[in-house]
Amino acid sequence: MDWGTFYGPNQDILPPSVEEALYTFANNNEDNPLCPIMTSFYIHCKLSWIMYWDYTIEEAPRTLPTLHRQSWTKWWNKYDLSKCTSATILQSLKSEPSVTTRIPFCTVHAYIIPYCTVLDRTELF
């Protein structure tokens, strides 16, 4: 399984205006098998998200306690939403090179994302 599947951003955390921009991006961007559309969108728009986790201990009779990690992602509210609209997406896609020339950057960025975005839960509040 890919790290981004469990800890990366998902569409559920996007504000409605950014979600509309995601649809615009997906409909006007080439498919890249090395970089999922959500990751490409976050890279293209320089978006951030917050991933946090907590541990729970499950204790059942006649078994050893089991440690489970639960994780969540949420939108970073300090982002200027005016930078990520359908209009700005279309304008930036016209002035940017095609996705095939960005594959190396996208692949490297996909490996760096986990180290740049994971925050301790205490930093959120």
Buried (B, 14 or more C-beta within 10 A) or exposed (E): EEEBEEBBBEEEBBEEEBEBBBEBBBEEBEEBEEBBBBBBBBBBBEBBBBBBEEEEEEEEEEEEEEEEEEEEBEBEEEBEEEBBBBEBBBEBBEEEEEBEEBBEEBEEBBEEBEEEBEBEEEEEE
